[in-house]
Amino acid sequence: MIKTNARILPSLGGGGGQGYSKLDLVLIGTFWFILTIFFEFIFGHYVMGHLWNKLLADYNILKGRIWILVLLTTLVAPLITGTLLNK
């Protein structure tokens, strides 16, 4: 695993590799986005004992809940970072 990361990560910065495609970067962001949502709902409901409607209330931006912005940042950050580093 470490050897794989050592070969892939330098390629993002133009270190001689091809780097990730835009599709790869979108898939990475989507993967982390989904994992974060699953973790929040599964942990929040089954471990912390919160009701589903309380968990969903954290996504209401009209009531000042900005957690959705964190999730959207998680979704687009790999694409933005990969694009900037490949320039």
C-alpha positions in Angstrom: 0.0 0.0 0.0 2.7 2.5 0.9 4.7 1.7 -2.3 1.6 2.3 -4.4 0.9 5.6 -2.7 4.6 6.6 -3.1 4.3 6.0 -6.8 0.9 7.7 -7.3 1.2 10.8 -5.2 4.3 12.3 -6.9 2.5 11.9 -10.2 -0.1 14.4 -9.1 2.5 17.1 -8.8 4.0 16.4 -12.2 6.8 14.2 -10.9 7.1 12.2 -14.1 3.9 10.1 -13.9 0.7 10.6 -15.8 -1.3 11.4 -12.7 -5.0 10.9 -12.3 -7.6 11.4 -15.0 -10.5 13.8 -14.2 -12.8 10.8 -14.0 -10.5 9.3 -11.3 -10.5 12.5 -9.3 -14.3 12.7 -9.5 -14.6 9.1 -8.4 -12.3 9.7 -5.5 -14.3 12.7 -4.4 -17.6 10.8 -4.8 -16.1 7.8 -2.8 -15.2 10.0 0.1 -18.5 11.9 -0.1 -20.5 8.7 0.2 -18.2 7.2 2.9 -18.6 10.4 5.0 -22.4 10.3 4.7 -22.6 6.6 5.5 -20.4 7.1 8.5 -22.3 10.1 9.8 -25.7 8.4 9.6 -24.6 4.9 10.7 -22.5 6.2 13.6 -25.0 8.9 14.6 -28.0 6.6 14.6 -26.7 3.3 15.8 -23.8 4.3 18.1 -24.9 7.8 19.4 -28.6 6.9 19.3 -29.8 10.0 17.4 -33.1 9.9 15.6 -33.0 10.0 11.8 -34.9 13.3 11.6 -32.2 14.9 13.9 -29.5 13.6 11.6 -31.3 15.0 8.6 -31.8 18.4 10.3 -28.0 18.9 10.1 -28.4 19.2 6.3 -30.9 22.2 6.5 -28.8 25.1 5.2 -31.8 27.4 5.7 -31.5 26.9 9.4 -27.8 27.8 9.4 -26.5 24.2 9.2 -23.4 24.4 6.9 -22.4 20.7 7.2 -23.5 20.2 3.6 -20.8 22.7 2.5 -18.2 20.5 4.1 -19.5 17.5 2.2 -19.6 19.4 -1.1 -16.0 20.5 -0.4 -15.1 16.8 0.1 -16.8 16.0 -3.1 -14.9 18.5 -5.3 -11.6 18.9 -3.5 -9.8 16.0 -5.3 -10.8 17.4 -8.7 -9.7 20.9 -7.9 -6.5 19.8 -6.3 -5.6 17.4 -9.1 -6.4 20.0 -11.7 -4.2 22.7 -10.0 -1.3 20.3 -9.4 -1.3 19.0 -13.0 -0.9 22.5 -14.5 
